[in-house]
Amino acid sequence: MQSEKCRRCKRRQHMPLTCLSVAAALFGAGCAAYAQQADVDALVRELSGEAEAKTRTAAELEAACGAVIDALLPGMGAQKIEDREQPQRTFERICLHTTRPGAAAERTAMCRSILPRLDVDKPQPARIWMIRQLEYIGEGECVETLARLLSDNDPLVRESARRALQRNPAPAAAAPLREALQRSRDAAWRAALINALAARRDAASVDQLAQLVYAAERPVSDAAIAALADLGGDLALDGLFALFGSDDAPRRDAAAAGLLRLADRLLDEGQQEKSAHIFLSLYSSTRLGEPARVAALRGLVAARQERALPQLLAGIRGDDPARRLRAVRLAQAIPGEGVTKALLDELPLAPEETQALLVDALAARGDAAAKPAILDALRSDYERVRVAALRGLEQLGDADDLVLLATSAAAGGQAERDAARRTLARLRGGQIDERLIVLVGEPFGPLVRAEMIRALPERHCRQAVGTLLETATDADEAVRVASYLALGKLAGEANLPAMVERVVAEVTPAGREEAANAVVAVCLRIDDRERRAVPVLSALAGASGPAKAGLLSVLGRIQGDRALAAIRAALKETDADVRDAAVRAICNWEAPVVLDDLRAMAGAGANATHATLALRAYVRLVRKPSDRSAAATAALLQEAMQLARQDDERKLVLGGLAEVPHADALALARSCLSSEGLRDEAALAVISVARNLAAEDRERSIAAIEQVRAAPVGEAARKTADEATDLIRRFQGYVSTWLVAGPYSEEGKRAKELFDAELPPEQDDAGIEWRPLSGAASPGNPWIFDFTKLDSGSNRCVFVQAQVFSPSEQPARLDVGSDDGVKVWLNGQLVHSHYAVRPVNPAEDKVHVALRSGWNTLQLKIVQGGGGWGVCCGVRAPDGGTLEGLKFKAE
């Protein structure tokens, strides 16, 4: 109880103090004289611990408490919740302050001041709040009054009094609850009273409760059964067992649950034998449901430990798979050599599935005595048993088992290989890594050695790099490939010259590929791109044929200026394999610096494969984000279309065109609609570009989409065309061109504070840097702007501004969607303000305005709390229709 009081005190200690200057005339006759001498504000500060306490007699202290209560009562009883919150919290803080050590006199005075003010003439919220404080501070002095309130006409007052008596530490507080239970005929109220007696651990109520377990009302019966379980004692135990033996199934189940609760409590109290008797009686019963039976077995094991083995072994030998698994798991957790021996004795007699469970359990116990049986299990006829044994060696294995594990990883089925590899990687104990390094050099079969090598990087064994460089020269390809894979994960920059040499010396294509992969992996861990290429370029000078081709493939993946120069030089080689490697290396390039190279290769007709590879790489690089204008990108794709020789290549170009919001891209895509082999891809490209250009030229976009409709395109393209047309029509009248200012932020201010703050664009426009808003339009919808493309931070805001031309003075409606809050000004007048945390939903806010004839200045402020950040704004007719003749510009 004390800890809860402390938590509540801590939770309220920072709440503001209520100002309570109250005239003496407000006090009753009993405290009027004192009220004339004291200021209630000062009393509140003193009694809540915010000011030094004065020395007072008991009578003076009680009068001070009464003065504060009387001052707070009107507020605590106010009709509106918001009006009574502050005085209630203030009173709560004062009451909880009386629970501190050494403040018994204050607590008593406060309780005695509360009690006479609980009359029915006081407002209900105030009565309930004062009783609630007695729940935490009340003792014996409150019992009589609270007992009387158990019969109050107000059910909330009765319930508050019940709770207060339930928590009251005075022994006398139980009697009123028992008496109220005896009198009441209301089932819900009787159940609540029973719960209170159970919470008090009132042993004197056991006889009364034992009779109520047979009550006709189920809430009363269930509460009484649960209460007996909480109270315990021989009488309660006998009553619960008697009920468990009845033919009333619902009551029998409730009694079983109660007995389990009682047994758990006895176990917690150290009464193992008594709890074990209950658990065993329940577990042995044929009338117990399966969930309760599981709980009883768990309890029995917790109480008896090794002495519960007969029940567990019976479950292990049974036919029910769920019970068998449960019994094995419970046995696994019991300490002691006797349990290990019992499980070992059971192992050879058990069927396949149970053997696997037992092996897992024995391994998890970590008892070294089980290791011989685990090793024997590796020779089982059943795969699942062998797999369990391999898993088990992770716990019980040591360096002596490395060869056995590697052999299983090399020769077993997939499940065995996976288990053996996992154990090799996770095996614990001294000298494992050192022994493994030695073993990879010994004359085992190549697949066994390869598995040992494979384990080294999984164990993060960097000291093995020297040995791996040696095994990388092994006569067997499997050993070399495993060594390359390991070196790629473990080696460092200092090892690169030797690894590059292996690329040159490797005699098989598969081996050379893995050697090259290893070099690339190590190089990519070097931050300096140019330094990566140094050892490769050194070896390239003296290499030829397949070795040189392998080195060029490495350069193509690690990239850099020097690597590119070497690859370009290799394009002139006479060796076809070397030229092929150089072409593929350039086609793998990530920077647009090779666009001219790729264009030249795509246009050359000598090698069709190289031309196709180059064109695909060219389009890939053109489609990557860059600083190029949309017009420049459209021009590059126009060149690609001219170079394309097959429809598959042209489709690739059309995919790129779909992403370019430019009239040239639209024209090129439209020109392909006449080609039967390209029609569907061209249609999708036309629709995509037209949609993104609709804000710039709505009529042109509609015409392009209508051309798609007129063509014999597939259903998917036709549906996409309909959706694009609907989108363009829905966003007609939306602003697509803005100026932007900001972002603005102020240290320590969150989004709501920035929303309320008057920032520079809201004051004087002079000195504000307005710039075109570019690169922020959302893909597929040019009327919704995403400000996270400008700034990904939180707690900031931007302003956008546009000019709206109206052919006449007319009413209009602004359809605004924002993420998060938004303010809107039209011609310098604030017309809308809505702070919200929300995503952009077009037209979520509808603002009725009046447009002037001519140009109107529209300005928005959009704040960002976190996450998404954006806006859209349309200018529509008051009924949501289209306003004809509108124009927009960003000035």
Residue pairs with C-beta under 8 A, 6 or more apart in sequence:
1 136
1 167
1 169
2 99
4 136
5 96
5 99
5 136
5 137
8 92
8 96
8 136
9 93
9 96
9 97
9 99
9 100
12 89
12 92
12 93
12 96
13 93
15 89
15 90
15 93
16 86
17 41
17 44
17 45
17 48
17 50
17 90
18 44
18 72
18 75
18 86
18 87
18 90
19 41
20 40
20 41
20 44
20 68
20 71
20 72
20 90
21 39
21 40
21 41
22 35
22 40
22 67
22 70
22 71
24 32
24 35
24 36
26 35
26 70
26 71
27 34
27 35
27 66
27 67
27 70
28 70
30 63
30 66
31 63
31 66
31 67
31 70
34 60
34 63
34 64
34 67
35 67
38 64
38 67
40 67
40 68
40 71
42 51
43 64
43 67
43 68
44 68
44 90
44 94
45 51
46 52
46 53
46 54
46 64
47 53
47 64
47 65
47 68
47 94
47 97
47 98
47 106
48 90
48 93
48 94
48 97
49 97
49 100
56 64
58 105
58 108
58 109
61 105
61 106
61 109
62 109
62 112
62 113
64 109
65 106
65 109
65 110
65 112
65 113
66 113
66 117
68 91
68 94
69 91
69 113
69 114
69 117
69 130
70 117
72 87
72 90
72 91
73 117
73 122
73 123
73 126
74 87
75 83
75 84
75 86
75 87
75 88
76 84
76 87
76 88
76 91
76 123
76 125
76 126
76 129
76 130
77 84
77 122
77 123
77 124
77 125
77 126
77 127
78 84
78 87
78 123
78 125
84 125
84 126
84 129
88 125
88 129
91 129
91 130
91 133
92 129
92 132
92 133
94 110
95 110
95 133
95 136
95 137
96 136
96 137
97 103
97 106
98 106
98 107
98 110
98 137
99 107
99 136
99 137
107 137
107 139
108 139
108 141
110 133
110 137
111 134
111 137
111 138
111 139
111 141
111 142
112 141
114 130
114 133
114 134
115 141
115 142
115 145
117 130
118 127
118 130
118 131
118 145
118 149
120 127
120 152
120 153
120 154
124 154
124 156
124 157
127 154
127 157
127 160
128 156
128 157
128 160
131 146
131 149
131 157
131 160
131 161
131 164
132 160
132 163
132 164
134 142
134 146
134 164
135 160
135 163
135 164
135 167
136 167
138 146
138 164
138 167
138 168
139 168
139 169
139 170
140 168
140 170
140 172
140 173
142 164
142 168
143 165
143 168
143 170
143 172
143 173
143 176
146 161
146 164
146 165
146 168
146 173
146 176
147 161
147 165
147 175
147 176
147 179
147 180
149 157
149 158
149 160
149 161
150 158
150 161
150 162
150 165
150 176
150 177
150 180
151 158
151 180
152 158
152 161
158 189
159 192
162 177
162 180
162 192
162 193
162 196
163 196
165 173
165 174
165 176
165 177
165 196
166 173
166 177
166 195
166 196
166 199
166 200
173 200
174 197
174 200
174 202
174 204
174 205
177 193
177 196
177 197
177 200
177 202
177 205
178 197
178 202
178 204
178 205
178 208
180 189
180 193
181 190
181 193
181 194
181 197
181 205
181 208
182 208
184 190
184 193
187 217
187 219
187 220
188 219
190 212
190 215
190 217
190 219
190 220
190 223
191 219
191 220
191 222
191 223
194 209
194 212
194 220
194 223
194 224
194 227
195 223
195 226
195 227
197 205
197 209
197 227
198 223
198 226
198 227
198 230
198 231
199 230
201 230
201 231
202 231
203 231
203 233
205 227
205 231
206 228
206 231
206 233
206 235
206 236
206 239
207 235
209 224
209 227
209 228
209 231
209 236
210 224
210 228
210 235
210 236
210 239
212 220
212 221
212 223
212 224
213 221
213 224
213 225
213 228
213 239
213 243
213 251
213 255
214 221
214 243
214 251
215 221
215 224
218 250
221 251
221 254
222 254
225 240
225 243
225 251
225 254
225 255
225 257
225 258
226 254
226 257
226 258
226 261
228 236
228 239
228 240
228 258
228 262
229 236
229 240
229 257
229 258
229 259
229 261
229 262
229 265
230 261
230 262
230 265
232 262
232 265
232 266
236 262
237 259
237 262
237 278
240 255
240 258
240 259
240 262
241 255
241 259
241 281
243 251
243 252
243 254
243 255
244 252
244 255
244 256
244 259
244 282
244 285
244 287
245 252
246 252
246 255
252 287
253 289
253 292
256 282
256 288
256 289
256 292
257 292
259 278
259 282
260 278
260 279
260 282
260 292
260 295
260 296
260 299
262 278
263 275
263 278
263 279
263 282
263 299
263 303
264 275
264 299
266 274
266 275
266 278
267 275
267 299
267 302
267 303
272 303
272 304
273 303
275 299
275 303
276 299
276 300
276 303
276 304
278 299
279 296
279 297
279 299
279 300
279 303
280 296
280 300
280 311
282 288
282 292
282 293
282 296
283 293
283 296
283 297
283 300
283 311
288 296
294 326
297 308
297 311
297 312
297 315
297 326
297 327
297 330
298 330
300 308
300 311
301 308
301 312
301 330
301 333
301 334
305 334
305 335
305 336
306 334
306 336
306 338
306 339
308 330
308 334
309 331
309 334
309 338
309 339
309 342
311 327
312 327
312 330
312 331
313 327
313 331
313 342
313 346
314 327
315 323
315 324
315 326
315 327
316 324
316 327
316 328
316 331
316 346
316 350
316 354
316 358
317 346
317 350
318 324
318 327
321 353
324 353
324 354
324 357
325 357
328 354
328 357
328 358
328 360
328 361
329 361
331 339
331 342
331 343
331 361
332 360
332 361
332 362
332 364
332 365
337 367
337 369
339 365
340 362
340 365
340 367
340 369
340 370
341 369
343 358
343 361
343 362
343 370
344 362
344 369
344 370
344 373
346 354
346 358
347 355
347 358
347 359
347 362
347 373
347 377
350 358
352 382
352 384
352 385
353 384
355 377
355 380
355 382
355 385
355 388
356 382
356 384
356 385
356 387
356 388
357 388
359 373
359 374
359 377
359 385
359 388
359 389
359 391
359 392
360 388
360 391
360 392
362 370
362 373
362 374
362 392
363 370
363 374
363 388
363 391
363 392
363 393
363 394
363 395
363 396
364 395
366 395
366 396
368 396
370 392
370 396
371 396
371 397
374 389
374 392
374 393
374 396
375 389
375 404
377 385
377 386
377 388
377 389
377 392
378 386
378 389
378 390
378 404
378 408
379 386
380 386
380 389
383 413
383 415
383 416
384 415
386 408
386 412
386 416
387 415
387 416
387 419
390 405
390 408
390 416
390 419
390 420
390 423
391 419
391 422
391 423
393 401
393 404
393 405
393 423
393 427
394 422
394 423
394 426
394 427
394 428
397 405
397 423
397 427
397 429
398 427
398 429
398 432
399 429
399 430
399 431
399 432
399 435
399 436
401 427
402 424
402 427
402 432
402 435
402 436
402 439
402 452
403 439
403 444
403 448
405 420
405 423
405 424
405 427
405 451
406 420
406 424
406 439
406 444
406 448
406 449
406 451
406 452
406 455
407 448
407 451
408 416
408 417
408 419
408 420
409 416
409 417
409 420
409 421
409 424
409 451
409 454
410 417
410 445
410 447
410 448
410 450
410 451
411 447
412 420
420 451
421 451
421 454
421 455
421 458
424 451
424 452
424 454
424 455
424 458
424 459
425 455
425 458
425 459
432 459
433 456
433 459
433 461
433 463
433 464
436 452
436 455
436 456
436 459
436 461
436 464
437 456
437 461
437 463
437 464
437 467
439 449
439 452
440 449
440 452
440 453
440 456
440 464
440 467
440 471
441 467
441 470
441 471
442 449
444 452
446 474
446 476
446 478
446 479
447 478
449 471
449 474
449 476
449 479
449 482
450 478
450 479
450 481
450 482
451 482
453 468
453 471
453 479
453 482
453 483
453 485
453 486
454 482
454 485
454 486
456 464
456 468
456 486
456 490
457 485
457 486
457 489
457 490
460 490
461 490
462 490
464 486
464 490
465 487
465 490
465 491
465 492
465 495
468 483
468 486
468 487
468 490
468 491
469 483
469 487
469 495
469 498
469 499
471 479
471 480
471 482
471 483
472 480
472 483
472 484
472 487
472 499
472 502
472 515
473 480
473 502
473 505
474 480
474 483
477 508
477 510
477 511
480 502
480 506
480 511
480 514
480 515
481 510
481 511
481 514
484 502
484 511
484 514
484 515
484 517
484 518
485 514
485 517
485 518
487 495
487 499
487 518
487 522
488 517
488 518
488 519
488 520
488 521
488 522
489 521
491 499
491 518
491 522
492 522
492 525
493 522
493 525
493 526
493 531
495 522
496 519
496 522
496 523
496 535
496 536
497 535
497 538
497 539
499 515
499 518
499 519
499 522
500 519
500 535
500 536
500 538
500 539
500 551
500 554
501 539
502 515
502 518
503 512
503 515
503 516
503 519
503 539
503 547
503 550
503 551
503 554
504 539
504 543
504 547
504 550
504 551
505 547
506 512
506 515
506 547
506 550
509 546
512 546
512 547
512 550
513 550
515 550
516 550
516 551
516 553
516 554
519 536
519 554
520 554
520 557
520 558
523 532
523 533
523 536
523 554
523 558
524 532
524 558
526 532
529 558
529 559
529 560
530 560
530 561
530 562
532 558
532 560
532 563
533 555
533 558
533 560
533 562
533 563
533 566
536 551
536 554
536 555
536 558
536 563
537 555
537 562
537 563
537 566
539 551
540 548
540 551
540 552
540 555
540 566
543 551
544 575
544 578
545 575
545 577
545 578
546 577
548 570
548 573
548 575
548 578
548 581
549 575
549 577
549 578
549 580
549 581
550 581
552 566
552 567
552 570
552 578
552 581
552 582
552 585
553 581
553 584
553 585
555 563
555 566
555 567
555 585
556 563
556 567
556 581
556 584
556 585
556 586
556 588
556 589
557 585
557 588
559 589
559 590
559 591
564 586
564 589
564 593
564 594
567 582
567 585
567 586
568 582
568 586
568 597
570 578
570 579
570 581
570 582
570 585
571 579
571 582
571 583
571 586
571 597
573 579
573 582
580 610
583 601
583 607
583 610
583 613
583 614
584 613
586 594
586 597
586 598
586 601
586 614
586 617
587 598
587 613
587 614
587 616
587 617
588 617
589 617
589 621
591 621
592 621
592 622
592 624
592 626
594 617
594 621
595 618
595 621
595 622
595 636
597 614
598 614
598 615
598 617
598 618
598 621
599 614
599 618
599 639
599 643
600 614
601 610
601 611
601 613
601 614
602 611
602 614
602 615
602 618
602 640
602 643
603 611
603 643
604 610
604 611
605 611
608 645
611 643
611 645
612 645
612 646
612 649
615 640
615 643
615 644
615 649
615 652
616 649
616 652
618 640
618 643
619 637
619 640
619 652
619 653
619 655
619 656
622 633
622 636
622 637
622 640
622 656
623 655
623 656
623 659
626 633
628 636
630 660
630 661
630 662
630 665
631 662
631 664
633 660
633 662
633 665
634 657
634 660
634 662
634 664
634 665
634 668
635 664
637 653
637 656
637 657
637 660
637 665
637 668
638 664
638 668
640 653
640 656
641 650
641 653
641 668
644 650
644 652
644 653
647 675
647 677
647 678
650 672
650 675
650 678
651 678
651 681
654 669
654 672
654 678
654 681
654 682
654 684
654 685
655 681
655 685
657 665
657 668
657 669
657 685
657 689
658 669
658 684
658 685
658 688
658 689
659 688
660 689
661 689
661 692
661 693
661 782
662 689
662 693
663 693
663 697
663 700
665 685
665 689
666 686
666 689
666 690
666 693
666 700
666 704
669 682
669 685
669 686
669 689
670 682
670 686
670 704
670 707
672 678
672 679
672 681
672 682
672 685
673 679
673 682
673 683
673 686
673 707
673 708
673 711
675 682
679 711
679 712
679 713
680 713
680 714
680 716
680 717
683 708
683 711
683 713
683 714
683 717
683 720
683 721
684 716
684 717
684 720
686 704
686 705
686 707
686 708
687 704
687 705
687 708
687 717
687 720
687 721
687 724
688 780
689 704
690 700
690 701
690 702
690 704
690 705
690 724
691 701
691 724
691 727
691 728
691 780
691 781
691 782
692 777
692 779
692 780
692 782
693 700
693 701
693 782
694 701
694 702
694 727
694 728
694 731
694 782
695 731
695 734
695 736
695 737
695 777
695 782
695 783
696 736
696 782
698 728
698 732
701 728
702 725
702 728
705 721
705 724
705 725
705 728
708 717
708 718
708 721
709 718
709 721
713 721
727 781
730 842
731 781
731 783
731 842
731 872
731 874
732 874
732 882
733 874
733 875
733 876
733 882
733 883
733 886
734 783
734 815
734 842
734 872
734 873
734 874
734 875
735 783
735 802
735 804
735 858
735 872
735 873
735 874
735 875
735 888
736 777
736 782
736 783
736 888
737 772
737 773
737 802
737 888
737 889
737 890
738 772
738 773
738 785
738 800
738 801
738 802
738 890
739 770
739 771
739 772
739 773
739 800
739 801
739 802
739 890
739 891
740 770
740 771
740 772
740 773
740 776
740 790
740 798
740 799
740 800
740 801
741 760
741 761
741 768
741 769
741 770
741 771
741 798
741 799
741 800
741 801
742 761
742 796
742 797
742 798
742 799
743 787
743 790
743 791
743 793
743 796
743 797
743 798
743 864
744 754
744 759
744 760
744 796
744 797
744 798
744 799
745 754
745 793
745 795
745 796
745 797
746 753
746 754
746 757
749 757
749 795
750 795
750 865
751 794
751 795
751 796
751 797
751 820
751 821
751 837
751 863
751 864
751 865
751 866
752 821
752 835
752 863
752 865
754 795
754 796
754 797
754 863
755 797
755 821
755 823
755 835
755 861
755 863
759 797
759 799
759 861
760 767
760 768
761 768
761 799
761 801
761 859
761 861
762 861
770 801
772 890
773 785
773 800
773 890
775 789
775 790
776 785
776 786
776 787
776 789
776 790
777 783
777 784
777 785
777 786
778 784
778 785
778 786
778 870
783 842
783 872
783 874
784 817
784 840
784 842
784 870
784 871
784 872
785 800
785 870
785 871
785 872
786 868
786 869
786 870
787 798
787 862
787 864
787 869
787 870
787 871
788 868
788 869
788 870
790 798
791 798
793 864
794 864
794 865
794 866
794 867
795 864
795 865
795 866
796 863
796 864
797 861
797 862
797 863
797 864
798 861
798 862
798 864
799 859
799 860
799 861
799 862
800 859
800 860
800 862
800 871
801 857
801 858
801 859
801 860
801 890
802 858
802 888
802 889
802 890
803 855
803 856
803 857
803 858
803 888
803 889
803 890
803 891
804 851
804 855
804 856
804 857
804 858
804 875
804 886
804 887
804 888
805 854
805 855
805 856
805 885
805 886
805 887
805 888
805 889
806 812
806 851
806 852
806 853
806 854
806 856
806 883
806 885
806 886
807 853
807 884
807 885
808 853
808 885
809 850
809 851
809 852
809 853
810 850
810 851
810 883
811 848
811 849
811 850
811 851
811 877
811 878
812 848
812 849
812 850
812 851
812 875
812 876
812 877
812 878
812 883
813 846
813 847
813 848
813 849
813 875
813 876
813 877
813 878
813 879
813 880
814 824
814 826
814 831
814 832
814 845
814 846
814 847
814 849
814 858
814 873
814 874
814 875
814 876
815 842
815 843
815 845
815 846
815 873
815 874
815 875
815 876
815 880
816 822
816 824
816 832
816 843
816 844
816 845
816 846
816 847
816 860
816 871
816 872
816 873
816 874
817 840
817 841
817 842
817 843
817 844
817 845
817 871
817 872
817 873
818 834
818 836
818 838
818 840
818 844
818 845
818 860
818 862
818 870
818 871
818 872
819 838
819 839
819 840
819 862
819 864
819 867
819 868
819 869
819 870
819 871
820 835
820 836
820 837
820 838
820 862
820 863
820 864
820 865
820 869
821 834
821 835
821 836
821 837
821 862
821 863
822 832
822 833
822 834
822 845
822 860
822 861
822 862
822 863
822 871
823 830
823 832
823 833
823 834
823 860
823 861
824 830
824 831
824 832
824 833
824 847
824 858
824 859
824 860
824 861
824 873
825 831
825 857
825 858
825 859
825 860
826 849
826 851
826 856
826 857
826 858
826 859
827 852
827 856
827 857
828 857
831 847
831 849
832 845
832 847
834 845
835 863
837 865
838 844
839 868
840 868
840 870
840 871
840 872
842 872
842 874
843 874
843 880
848 878
851 875
858 873
858 875
860 871
860 873
862 869
862 870
862 871
875 883
875 886
876 882
876 883
877 883
